[in-house]
């Protein structure tokens, strides 16, 4: 049995087709550090995809830190999210902000996405 707080393969976007479906017609939330795109899916829960480019965050250590924090935040929030596919894109300079600020930003995005998905249903 899978724990609610794991980041199993079943809760990740793993194929290009899944990413294309999210990019095609997304619900969008934006702030200074992140852009989140989401669409509904046919699974029983939320799934996460990451698009953290070398263009926006030059150093691999910065990209890895951001991705680790996004995954961690998603793992703790996933059970409260509706059945949606989410792609998180980091903006330029996101790696320079403190971890607490990243966590707060992502929490606000999860709340906004939940609210927007409820409206569109």
Secondary structure, DSSP 8 states (H G I E B T S, - for coil): ---TT---GGGB--SHHHHHHHHHS-EEEE-SSEEEEEEE-SSSS-EEEEE--TTTS-SHHHHHHHHHHHHHHHHHHGGGS-SEEEEEEE-TTGGGS-HHHHHHHHHHHHHHHHHHHHHH-
